[in-house]
Amino acid sequence: MTTVTLRPALPADIAACIDLRGRTRENAVSAARLAELGITEASWSAQVRAGDLPGFVAVAPSGSPLAGYCFGDAHSGEIVVLALLPQWEGQGLGRQLLDATVAHLASLGHQRLFLGCSSNPAHRSFGFYRRLGWTPTGERDTLGDDVLELKLGAG
């Protein structure tokens, strides 16, 4: 496995994050579709700059492109997005990115985190989150995905 470096995401990373999001193997979302949803380089960068949407990026040895990223909502405790380029799947990188984001959100005082996840067992995310201890709440989000939660701390 080629070594990548994880570091906190910067506003300057967002253009590369948007590009990467359109190149994921499952659940790819184009820049145009993100813009339709109100997610643009300017809006996402502003959220990162303000500390509202902290995240981590995985930088490939060459420095470009990004191998993946994960962002969470500092206020709600939602894991908003975890994305990897296909060639980085299956190497533990997704878990590292998620763990870093979970740890950061926990440091902000969150006792419970949540995310939307495909309800289709054939999708990689279905088993990925469940294997890591995320449990279904029985709710669905606005996209029709299962809402999973992770309870933190002693409890």
Number of C-alpha atoms within 10 A of each C-alpha: 6 7 10 18 14 18 14 18 21 14 16 12 18 20 15 15 24 20 15 22 23 19 17 18 14 15 13 13 15 16 19 13 13 15 13 10 9 11 15 18 20 11 14 20 20 15 16 22 15 11 13 16 22 22 28 25 27 25 18 17 13 8 11 10 15 21 26 27 29 28 26 25 21 22 13 13 22 21 23 15 15 20 25 24 18 13 10 16 16 9 11 10 20 21 16 16 25 23 15 20 25 24 14 18 25 18 10 12 14 19 15 16 20 21 20 22 23 19 16 12 9 9 13 14 18 16 16 14 19 15 10 12 12 18 16 19 12 8 11 16 12 8 9 12 15 21 20 24 21 19 15 14 9 5 5
